Amino acid sequence: MSDAYVVGDPDGLSPLLVELRDAVARELHAQLALRGERIELADLPEVSYQVTIQVERALRAWRPVREPPTEARFAVDRGPVDSPKTVTGDL
């Protein structure tokens, strides 16, 4: 493991992948603590299931950072939705 990873550089991972990595790491840490720092081969299906549950929770909770709407985005002169529009020229 590189020192960059330890000090917080996500090694070029997207924010979603960082969340998923962290969820997996938290669950593996919890599973190792529950099982005396050792995961037996017979326990892998249960550990995999618990990791999957944490990944699903991370995906449901994760929301991409969205930029707030800017005034420039709404600066186009628009009338009310129900106002009649005048059409000039032939149709």
N, C-alpha and C positions, 0 to 999 in steps of 0.2 A: 504494500500500500504506500502510495506516495505521500510525502508531507503535505502537498497541496490539498489532497483529499481530507486530511486530518484537520487542517486549519480552515476548512469551509469552502474551498474552490470545488464546485460540483463537477469538475472535469468535463465541462462542456455539455452536461446533461440539461435537458429542458426542465422547466419547473415541474411539470407533471412527473417526469422520470425521477426527479429529486424526491418528490412526495412518495412515489412508489418505493423507491430505494429505502427511504426512512421507515415506511410502514413495514416493509419486510424485515429490516434490521431490528425494529422494536419487537416484532412478534418472535423472531428467532431468539432474541435476548430473553424474552419472557419464557419461551419454551425451554431454553437451556437452564434457566433458573429453576423452573418447575421440575426438571428431570435430572437435577444434580450435575449440571455442566456436561451432560452426555446425552446425545440422541441415539437411541438404539435403532437398528434397521427396521424392526417391527413397528416402531413409533412413527416412521416417515409418513404413512398415509394421514395420520391425525395431525402431524406437524404441517404437512402440506395443506390440509384443509384449513387449519387455523391461519396460515399465511394467506391463503386465498380469500378468506373472510376479511382480513385486514386490508388487502389490496382492494377488494370491492368497496369497503368503507372509505378508503382514501379516494377512490374514483368518484364515489357519490358526493363526498364532501368537497372535492377539489373544484374550484372555480377559477378559470383563467383571469388574470388581472386585466380588467377592461378600462380603457381610458374614458374619463367622464366626457359627456358630450360638450362640445365647444360651441360658443355663440356663433362662430363662423359657419358651423355646420347648419345652423338654423337661420342664417342671415338671408336666405332666399325669400323674396317677398311673396308670401302666399296668403290668399284670402281664406276665409272660413270654408270649411268643407261643403257646406250647403249653399254657399253663395252662387248665384248664376254667373256664368262666364259669358262674355261677349265673344262671339266668333266673327271675325272679319274675313271677307273673301268668300269665294265659292267653295262649297264642300264637294 
